């Protein structure tokens, strides 16, 4: 634990030259930039990442964001919309249709606006933690089962 606190000090050099700070990588991903260099674009289209960074050449094709970005977006937008709905309902006597006219579009806009940055942040986190091929080693199972006994 001591090394972690030492690295957070101002001006402290990282322990290894190839350290990948998670906060910086996530921030770069949230901004749609390559988590390695911070210069190249992370996305080729709305949610499709580039195969490799055009600046540093870091490969991005093997990421596995899967279902985490939508889950995080649903959690964030759901809390904001539900809190907004409850506060509005306490102050203003809107009908159900008025609430639907306000909160459904805000939910859709919020979800679409957050999806790409959240996916970029997840890819940045995977890169920082060297997950799913970002560490340079091939993906292999962590545990190997012993061979089955042919006689049993």
ABEGO torsion letter per residue (X at the ends): XAAAAAAABBGBBBABAABBBAAAAAAAAAAGBBAAAGABBABABAABBBABBAAAGBBAAABBAEAAAAAAAAAAAAAAAAAAAAAAAAABBBBAAAAAAAAAAAAAAAAAAAAAAAAAAAAAAAAAAGBGGAAGBBBBBABBBBBBBAAX
